[in-house]
C-alpha cells in the first residue's frame, strides 16, 4: 500500500495562500539557487540503539532539527534490509501530538520481491498540520530544538538467535515526493541535500535513478520549473547495533573451575 504522492503539499497550498494574504509575500529565505548545496536548514535523523542482551523490543525515533525554520508537513519513506529486525508499527512523534496536527498516516509499502534494489521491509509516513482551509490553525509548526517526527516500534521477536551485527534503518526514495517537507508558507517542496549512512559517511549521489537510498535524483529539479524544489535537508540513517555483553555475570555453577580436594586415581590434573 502506498499513500497518494504529493498529499503533503495540499496543506502547503492552503496555508501558503493564507500567509500571502496576511503578509503580502512569501518567505524570502527560500529564494535563490535551489540546486546549490547550501548549509542544511533541516536535519532529519533516524536514532541508533545499542542492544547488549540480543533481545530487542524498543522504540526508535526519527527526529528533525529545523534551525528556526517551520515544518508543516512531511512525507517520509524508510526501511531495512536486515533479517534480524522488524519494524512492527510507526507512531506519530512529538511534533504531531504536541502541535495538534490534523492528519497522520503510516503504512507498510509492498516491495517487489525480485528487485535487489529494494529493502526487505519498507514504510511510508505522511503527516499534515492542516488539511482544510478553515479558520483554525495548528498549535505550532515544530520547536526550537530537536523533536521527533515519528516513533518506530522495532523488535527481533521473529529471530531465534541474533549475532553481533549492525541492522541499519535507512531512508529510501521511489519518487520525488519521498522524504520531503513542507514549510508553513507552502512555497516549495523541500528535498534532500545530503544523505549519510549508519556509520556517518556521506552517500549522496543525485545522479542515481529511482529507486535509490542516496537522495532525490537530479531529475527531481527541472531547470524549466518556475517553483523548483529546495535541497535543504540532510538525512542521517540509523538503526540497531547488537553487541553481546561479555561482561555479563556468569552463573556461579557455570563459573566453578576449581579442582576438587580429592581426585580419583588415574586422573591427571596438570
N, C-alpha and C positions, 0 to 999 in steps of 0.2 A: 504493500500500500504506500502511496506517495501523496503527500499533501500538495494541493494545487500550487504550482510555482507562482511567485510574484504576489501572493495574497498579502504578504508583508507590506507591500507598497500601496495597497488600498488605504491603509492608515496614513501613509506619507502624503498622499494626495489630499486627503481630507484635512489633516492638520496643517499641511503646507499652505493651503488656500486660506485657512483661518489666520495663520501667522502673518501672511502677506497682507490680509485685510486689516489687521490690527497695527502693523508696523510700517507697511508700505514697502518692505524689502525682504529679501531672503537673507539668510545668514552669510555675511561676506567672508567668513572664514573658509568657505568651501569653494571659492573661485580660484581660477588659475589652471596650471598644467596638471590634469588629472592622471597622467601616465607617469609622473615623476615619483621616485621613491623617497618621499619626504619622511621625516620622523613620524612614527605612528601616532595617530590620535586615539587609537584604541588598541588594547592588548587583550586577546581572548585566550584563556589558558585552561587546559584540562589538568586537574591536580594529579599528583603522584602519591601513591601509597606504598609503604614497605610492610610486608607481611612476614613475620618470623615464625609463625606456628603452622604455616602452609594451609590454613583454612581461612577462606575469605567469605565474608558476608558483611558488606560495608557500603557506605555512601561516598561517592566521588563527585566533587564539584567541578562544574565548568564556570569560570569566573570571567569578569570583564573589568578592565581599568579604563576609564574614559578621559582622564586628564582634563576635566572641566567640560567636556562635550556631552551631548544628550544621547540617550538611547530610547527610541520609541517603538522599536520592534526588531525582531531578529528571525532569521531562517538558518538554522544550524544543522549540518549533517555530519555524522561521525560514526565510527565503527571500530571493530577489532578483527584481526586475523588469527588471534591466539586461540588454540583449542583448550586453554587452561582457565579461561574466564568467560562469563556470560553477563551481558547487560540485561537484567531482568525487567527493569522498568525505568522510566525517565519522568522526573517530577519537576514542577516549576521551582525556580530558585527564589532568592530573597527579593530581587527586584520585582518580579511578577507579583509576589504575595504582598510585599510591603507597600508597593506603589499602586496596588489595586487595579492592575491591568485587566482589560476586558476579555482577552482571548488567549487561550493556550491549548496546544495540541501536540502530542508526541506519539509517533507510531514507528514500529519496525518497518523497514523497507525491504521488499523482496529483491534478492540479488540473483543474477544469473549464475547457475551452478557451474557452468562450463567456462566462465571468464576468470582467468587468473588475476586480472587487474582489480577485481573486487575483493573486499574483505568478506569473511565468512558471516559476519553479523553487522548490520547497518541500521542506523536510526536517523529519523528526521524530527526536529522540534521547531515549531513556529509559535511565536508569541507577539501580540499586538497590544499596545497601550489603549487604543481605541479602534472600534470597527464601525461606528456610526457617527454621522456629523451632527450630534446633538450639543446641548449646552454644557453637559457635564464634561469634566476633564480628569485625567489621571492625577493621583496624588503627587507623583514625581516621575521623572524620566531618568532614573539612575541616582547614584550617590557620588559624593566627592571622595570616594575610596573604592577599593576593590570590593566587588559584591558578586554574588552568584547569580548566573542566568539559569542554570539547570542543576539538578541533583540526579546523579546516575546511581541506581541501586545495582551493585555488582556482586557476583558470587562465583565460587567454583564448586558448588554442591554437586555438579554433574561429573566431577573428576574424582577418581578413586585415589590417585597419588599425584602430587604436584612436585616437580623437581625445582631446584634453584633455577629461576628463569625470570625474564622480563616479559610482561604481557602489555604491549603498548595499546593505547586507545588513541585514535587519530582522526583528524578532520578529513573529509572526503568530498570531492566535487564531481557531480554528474552534469550540472548545467550552471549558467552564470548566476542564478539566484541563490545557489547553495552558499552557505557560510557568508551571509551578507547581513548588514544592519540598515535600519532607517533611523535618521535623527528626527528631532521634533519639527524641523522645518519641512520635511518631506521633499527637499530639493533634489537629492540624488541618491542612487544606490551606493552603499559603501562596501567595498570588497577587499580582498586580501592584498596586503603589501608584501609581507614575507611569511614564510612558514618554517617552523623549527621542529625537528624530530624529538623523540623522547629524551635523547642524550644532549639536546641543546644545539645541535648542528643545523645550520640553515639548509633547507632542502627546496627552496623556492625555485621554480623554473616555469616562467609564463609561456614557454614555447610548447609545453605539453598540451595534448588534446584531451578531451574527456574520454573516459573517467580518469581522475588523477588525484593524488594525495599532495600535490605540490603547489596548490593555489589556483586561483582563477586564471585561465589562459589569456593570452593577449587578444584572442578573438572576442573576449567579453567587452572590450573597449573599441568601438567603431570610430575611426578617425572622422567620419562624417556625421556622427551623432551630435545633436545640439546639447544634450544633457548627459555627458559622459559619466560612467561610474567613477568613483573616487577610490584609489588604492590607499587606504588609511588604516588597515587592520593588520597587526602582527598576530599570527596564530602559533601557539605553543602546544604541541602534543604532550600527552601524559600517559598514565597507565599504572600498572601494578608491578612491583618488584617482589618476587618471592625469594626469601633468603632464609635457609634453615639456620636456626639459632643453636649453634653448637655449645653455647654456654648454658643451655637448659640443665636443670638439676637431674642427675641420673638416679633412678630409684636405688635405694640402699642395697637391695638384694642383687641388683644387676651390677653394682659397682664393687662388690666384695671380691677382691682378688687375693686375699691373704691365704697363705698355706696353712692348713690345719696343723695343730700341735702334733698329732700322731699321723704318720703317713704309712699306708700299707706297705709291707715289704715288697721290694722289687720295683717300686716307682721312683724314678729319678726326678728330683726336684731342682736340679741345677739348670 
